[in-house]
Each structure stands twice: as structure tokens, then as C-alpha cells.
Amino acid sequence: MGEYNKKKGVFGGVSYGESEETTQMMVQENAGTIRNQALPTKIGFWQKFKTFWLQDIDWNKEIKVVLTPKQQKVENEINEFLHQEITWEKVHDFLFQEVKFRK
């Protein structure tokens, strides 16, 4: 399809001919030029998101969570609420409590 000459010129030394082998050589030689350059890139939101969610995690490693005193208080209250003992008497008292409306 095209013939590749090693001489440098305005169009990179490409001329049209019949050799398929030289076309393959030209594609292989020019294919790596962009990847070899260290191009500066701006890291966007989706790139940060993808690297965070697709990171490798060692599942055998212990995970330690450190809470502030306020966070610990809230966590204790949530656990206390979730693990409270529910009896029919408590449910009955809640459902049939006296409701007062103000005027």
C-alpha cells in the first residue's frame, strides 16, 4: 500500500508504492512514538474514582478504624438502640400512649 523511506521530510518520508511489508514496518515503527513520550496529564475526577475503587486490597491484613469521641458516642447509641430488648409490654405502651395536642 505505502512504502516507507527512512529519509526525513515534511511528510515523514512516506511515498505510495506496492510493498505491504514496508507498510507494516512503518506502522510498527510509528506506533510506539506516542507511548514513549512522558506526556503531562491532568488527573480528573473519574480517574481518581477509578483508581480508588479498583485498588488492590490485601484481605488478610487487619483493618483498624479509629473513631473520635463524638463518633464513638454516636456508634454506642446506635448499637444500644439496635440491640435493645423488645417486649410486648414495651410495644403495647408505645402504641397506646396518651397523646396530648396543644391549642
PAZAPA-4460 file (N, C-alpha, C; in steps of 0.05 Angstrom, whole numbers, plus 32768, in hexadecimal, padded with zeros to 4 digits):
% residues 103
    n_x    n_y    n_z   ca_x   ca_y   ca_z    c_x    c_y    c_z   seq   type   mol
   8011   7FE8   8000   8000   8000   8000   8011   8019   8000     1      M     A
   8023   801B   8014   8035   8032   8014   8051   8029   8019     2      G     A
   8064   8039   8010   8080   8031   8014   808C   8045   8028     3      E     A
   809B   803B   803A   80A7   804C   804F   80C5   804F   8049     4      Y     A
   80CD   8068   8046   80E9   806F   8043   80F4   807B   805C     5      N     A
   810C   8075   8063   8118   807E   807C   811F   809C   807B     6      K     A
   811E   80A9   8064   8126   80C5   8062   8111   80D6   806F     7      K     A
   811A   80EC   807B   8108   80FE   8089   80FE   8113   8075     8      K     A
   80E5   811A   8078   80DA   812F   8067   80C1   813A   8074     9      G     A
   80B3   814A   8065   809B   8157   8070   8086   8142   8077    10      V     A
   8084   812D   8067   8070   8119   806C   807C   80FF   8078    11      F     A
   8094   8101   8083   80A0   80EA   8091   80AB   80D5   807E    12      G     A
   80AF   80DB   8065   80BB   80C8   8052   80A8   80B3   8049    13      G     A
   808F   80B7   8048   807B   80A3   803F   8075   80A9   8022    14      V     A
   8077   8094   8012   806E   8097   7FF6   805D   807E   7FEF    15      S     A
   804C   8081   7FDC   803A   806B   7FD5   8047   8058   7FC2    16      Y     A
   8045   803E   7FC9   8050   8029   7FB9   8040   8010   7FBC    17      G     A
   804D   7FF8   7FB6   803E   7FE0   7FB7   8046   7FCD   7FCD    18      E     A
   805A   7FD4   7FDE   8064   7FC1   7FF1   8054   7FC1   800B    19      S     A
   8048   7FAB   8012   8038   7FA7   802A   804A   7FA5   8043    20      E     A
   8062   7F99   803F   8074   7F95   8055   807F   7FAF   8060    21      E     A
   8084   7FC2   804E   808E   7FDC   8057   8078   7FEC   8066    22      T     A
   805F   7FE7   805F   8049   7FF5   806D   8047   7FEA   8089    23      T     A
   804A   7FD0   808D   804A   7FC4   80A8   8061   7FCF   80B8    24      Q     A
   8078   7FD2   80AC   8090   7FDC   80B9   808B   7FF9   80C2    25      M     A
   807E   8009   80B1   8079   8025   80B7   8065   8027   80CF    26      M     A
   8051   8016   80CF   803D   8017   80E4   804A   800F   80FF    27      V     A
   805A   7FFA   80FE   8067   7FF1   8117   807B   8006   8121    28      Q     A
   8089   8013   8110   809D   8026   8118   8090   803F   8123    29      E     A
   807B   8048   8117   806D   8061   8120   805A   805C   8137    30      N     A
   8052   8043   813C   803F   803D   8151   8049   8044   816D    31      A     A
   8063   8041   8172   806E   8045   818C   8076   8061   8193    32      G     A
   8075   8073   8180   8080   808E   8185   806F   809D   8199    33      T     A
   8055   809B   8198   8044   80AA   81AB   8046   809E   81C7    34      I     A
   8047   8083   81C9   8048   8076   81E3   8063   807A   81F1    35      R     A
   8078   807F   81E2   8093   8082   81EE   8097   809E   81FA    36      N     A
   8087   80B1   81F2   808A   80CC   81FD   807B   80CE   8217    37      Q     A
   8087   80DC   822A   807A   80E1   8244   8068   80FA   8241    38      A     A
   804F   80F6   823B   803D   810D   8237   8031   8115   8251    39      L     A
   8030   812F   8257   8023   8137   8270   8005   8135   826D    40      P     A
   7FF8   812A   8281   7FDB   8127   8280   7FCF   8132   8299    41      T     A
   7FB7   813C   8296   7FA7   8146   82AD   7F96   812F   82B7    42      K     A
   7F99   8129   82D1   7F89   8113   82DC   7F6E   811E   82E4    43      I     A
   7F59   8113   82D8   7F3E   811C   82DC   7F30   810B   82F2    44      G     A
   7F17   8112   82F6   7F07   8105   830B   7F04   80E7   8305    45      F     A
   7EFD   80E0   82EC   7EF7   80C4   82E6   7F10   80B3   82E8    46      W     A
   7F28   80BE   82E2   7F41   80AF   82E5   7F46   80AA   8302    47      Q     A
   7F42   80BE   8313   7F46   80BB   8330   7F32   80A6   833B    48      K     A
   7F19   80A8   8332   7F04   8096   833B   7F0C   8079   8333    49      F     A
   7F14   8075   831B   7F1B   805B   8311   7F33   804F   8320    50      K     A
   7F48   805F   8324   7F5F   8055   8332   7F59   804E   834F    51      T     A
   7F46   805D   835C   7F3F   8057   8377   7F2F   803D   8379    52      F     A
   7F1B   803A   8368   7F09   8022   836A   7F16   8009   835E    53      W     A
   7F2A   800C   834D   7F36   7FF5   8341   7F51   7FEE   834D    54      L     A
   7F57   7FF9   8364   7F71   7FF4   8370   7F72   7FD7   837B    55      Q     A
   7F8A   7FCD   837C   7F8E   7FB2   8387   7F8D   7FB3   83A5    56      D     A
   7F7E   7FA1   83B1   7F7A   7FA0   83CE   7F84   7F85   83D8    57      I     A
   7F95   7F86   83ED   7F9E   7F6D   83FA   7F89   7F66   840F    58      D     A
   7F78   7F52   8409   7F62   7F4A   841B   7F6C   7F3C   8434    59      W     A
   7F85   7F34   8435   7F8F   7F26   844D   7F9A   7F3A   8461    60      N     A
   7F9C   7F53   8459   7FA7   7F68   846B   7F90   7F72   847D    61      K     A
   7F97   7F78   8496   7F83   7F82   84AA   7F7C   7F9F   84A3    62      E     A
   7F62   7FA5   84A5   7F59   7FC0   84A0   7F52   7FCD   84BB    63      I     A
   7F5E   7FE4   84C1   7F59   7FF1   84DA   7F4B   800B   84D5    64      K     A
   7F35   8010   84E3   7F26   8028   84E0   7F29   8038   84FA    65      V     A
   7F31   8051   84F8   7F34   8062   850F   7F1E   8077   850F    66      V     A
   7F0E   8079   8525   7EF8   808C   8526   7EFF   80A2   853A    67      L     A
   7EF4   80BA   8534   7EF7   80D0   8547   7EE3   80CA   855E    68      T     A
   7EE6   80D8   8575   7ED4   80D3   858B   7EB6   80D8   8584    69      P     A
   7EB1   80EC   8573   7E95   80F2   856B   7E8B   80DB   8559    70      K     A
   7E9B   80D1   8547   7E93   80BB   8536   7E8F   80A2   8546    71      Q     A
   7E9F   809E   855A   7E9D   8086   856C   7E82   8087   857B    72      Q     A
   7E7B   80A0   8584   7E62   80A3   8593   7E4A   809C   8581    73      K     A
   7E4A   80A6   8569   7E34   80A1   8556   7E33   8083   8550    74      V     A
   7E4A   8077   854C   7E4B   805A   8546   7E40   804A   855D    75      E     A
   7E46   8052   8576   7E3C   8044   858D   7E1E   8047   858F    76      N     A
   7E13   805F   8589   7DF6   8063   858A   7DE8   8053   8575    77      E     A
   7DF4   8051   855D   7DE8   8040   8548   7DE7   8023   8550    78      I     A
   7DFD   8019   855B   7DFE   7FFD   8564   7DEA   7FF8   857A    79      N     A
   7DE8   800B   858C   7DD5   8008   85A2   7DB9   8006   8598    80      E     A
   7DB2   8017   8584   7D98   8017   8578   7D92   7FFD   8569    81      F     A
   7DA6   7FF4   855A   7DA2   7FDC   8549   7DA0   7FC3   855A    82      L     A
   7DAD   7FC2   8571   7DAE   7FAA   8581   7D9D   7FAB   859A    83      H     A
   7D8A   7FBE   859A   7D79   7FBF   85B1   7D65   7FA7   85B2    84      Q     A
   7D5D   7FA0   85C9   7D4A   7F8A   85CB   7D2E   7F95   85C7    85      E     A
   7D20   7F88   85B4   7D05   7F91   85AE   7CF1   7F7C   85BA    86      I     A
   7CDF   7F86   85CA   7CCA   7F74   85D5   7CAF   7F7E   85CD    87      T     A
   7C9B   7F6D   85D0   7C80   7F75   85C9   7C76   7F8C   85DB    88      W     A
   7C7F   7F8C   85F4   7C77   7FA1   8606   7C81   7FBD   85FC    89      E     A
   7C9A   7FBE   85F2   7CA5   7FD7   85E8   7C96   7FDF   85CF    90      K     A
   7C90   7FCC   85BD   7C81   7FD3   85A5   7C65   7FDD   85AC    91      V     A
   7C58   7FD0   85BE   7C3D   7FD8   85C7   7C3E   7FF4   85D3    92      H     A
   7C51   7FF9   85E4   7C53   8014   85F0   7C58   802A   85DB    93      D     A
   7C68   8023   85C7   7C6E   8037   85B2   7C55   803C   85A1    94      F     A
   7C48   8027   8599   7C30   802A   8587   7C19   8038   8595    95      L     A
   7C15   8033   85AF   7BFE   803D   85BD   7C05   8053   85D0    96      F     A
   7C1A   8062   85CA   7C20   8078   85DC   7C0D   8090   85D7    97      Q     A
   7C0B   80A0   85EB   7BF8   80B6   85EA   7C05   80CD   85DA    98      E     A
   7BF5   80D6   85C7   7BFF   80EC   85B5   7BF0   8105   85BC    99      V     A
   7BFF   811B   85C1   7BF2   8134   85C8   7BF8   8148   85B2   100      K     A
   7BE4   8157   85AA   7BE7   816B   8596   7BE4   8186   85A2   101      F     A
   7BF3   8199   859A   7BF1   81B5   85A4   7BDE   81C5   8592   102      R     A
   7BD2   81D9   859E   7BC1   81EB   858E   7BCE   8205   8589   103      K     A
***
